[in-house]
Amino acid sequence: MTEDARPAIHDNVAAHRFEKIVDRHAAVATYSLAGDVITFEHTVVPEALRGRGIARELVEFALASVRERGLKVVPRCEVFNAYMRKHPETHDLLADPHLFDGAAAD
């Protein structure tokens, strides 16, 4: 399947989740929104879809959307937290700019 033929990810605003449907399975990243802060709560990729990089795609798509909308992020979800921790280029999106400061000292 080519990059352009991959099922699209979209923001299901009514359900407060970014979602990607593949083979009738929904991979989702749920969030809550308060003002200009989006809190990513949980990411679920069904067993049948695991190992395809779908969680990473959800995170990257969601963070690009956040950047376009001028929002700040609280990465409560461990998937978003781990991704953002490893990608310093996303740290400007953090609602708490010091979240990952001294992470090695935890």
C-alpha distance (Angstrom), angle and dihedral (degrees) to the residues before:
residue distance angle dihedral
M1 . . .
T2 3.79 . .
E3 3.79 122.9 .
D4 3.82 90.7 -105.9
A5 3.82 92.4 49.9
R6 3.80 94.5 57.6
P7 3.79 115.3 113.5
A8 3.77 110.3 -95.0
I9 3.77 125.6 -110.3
H10 3.76 115.2 -134.6
D11 3.77 138.9 -178.8
N12 3.79 108.1 -113.9
V13 3.79 94.2 -158.6
A14 3.82 94.6 -176.9
A15 3.82 91.2 55.7
H16 3.84 94.6 38.1
R17 3.77 94.2 -125.4
F18 3.76 143.7 107.7
E19 3.77 108.3 -131.1
K20 3.76 142.7 -173.6
I21 3.80 121.2 -168.1
V22 3.80 115.7 -152.3
D23 3.80 123.7 170.7
R24 3.84 90.0 -14.7
H25 3.83 91.4 -54.5
A26 3.80 121.3 115.8
A27 3.78 121.3 -141.4
V28 3.80 109.2 -166.1
A29 3.78 143.4 -176.1
T30 3.80 110.0 -159.4
Y31 3.77 123.8 -153.2
S32 3.77 145.6 171.7
L33 3.76 123.9 -140.1
A34 3.79 126.4 -149.0
G35 3.79 116.0 171.7
D36 3.79 107.4 -52.3
V37 3.83 94.8 -19.1
I38 3.79 122.6 94.7
T39 3.80 117.3 -165.9
F40 3.78 115.3 -158.1
E41 3.80 105.0 -146.0
H42 3.78 108.2 176.7
T43 3.80 142.2 -9.3
V44 3.80 121.1 -151.7
V45 3.79 125.9 -172.6
P46 3.81 112.8 179.0
E47 3.80 116.3 -121.6
A48 3.82 90.8 -111.2
L49 3.82 90.3 60.8
R50 3.79 101.0 41.9
G51 3.77 121.3 119.9
R52 3.81 94.3 34.4
G53 3.81 98.3 97.4
I54 3.79 92.3 -109.9
A55 3.81 95.1 135.9
R56 3.82 89.1 54.1
E57 3.83 90.0 48.7
L58 3.81 90.4 51.4
V59 3.81 91.9 49.8
E60 3.79 94.4 46.4
F61 3.81 93.1 46.5
A62 3.81 92.9 46.1
L63 3.81 93.4 47.9
A64 3.82 91.0 48.7
S65 3.80 88.3 52.0
V66 3.81 90.7 48.3
R67 3.80 90.5 51.0
E68 3.82 92.1 49.6
R69 3.81 91.0 49.6
G70 3.81 94.6 47.1
L71 3.80 94.0 -121.0
K72 3.80 129.8 148.1
V73 3.82 123.1 -130.2
V74 3.78 135.6 -129.8
P75 3.84 103.8 -169.5
R76 3.82 99.1 -155.3
C77 3.82 89.2 150.2
E78 3.81 111.2 86.8
V79 3.83 91.7 -135.7
F80 3.81 92.6 56.1
N81 3.80 91.4 40.2
A82 3.81 93.3 52.5
Y83 3.81 93.1 44.7
M84 3.80 94.0 48.8
R85 3.80 92.5 44.5
K86 3.83 89.2 56.3
H87 3.83 94.8 43.5
P88 3.82 111.0 59.6
E89 3.81 89.8 -177.4
T90 3.83 86.5 74.4
H91 3.80 96.2 52.0
D92 3.81 92.4 92.0
L93 3.82 86.5 68.0
L94 3.81 93.8 60.6
A95 3.80 117.6 113.3
D96 3.81 85.6 -148.0
P97 3.82 105.1 44.9
H98 3.81 90.1 -166.1
L99 3.81 96.4 53.4
F100 3.79 94.9 111.3
D101 3.82 97.1 34.5
G102 3.79 110.5 124.4
A103 3.80 92.3 3.8
A104 3.80 89.9 153.1
A105 3.80 89.7 59.0
D106 3.83 94.2 57.7
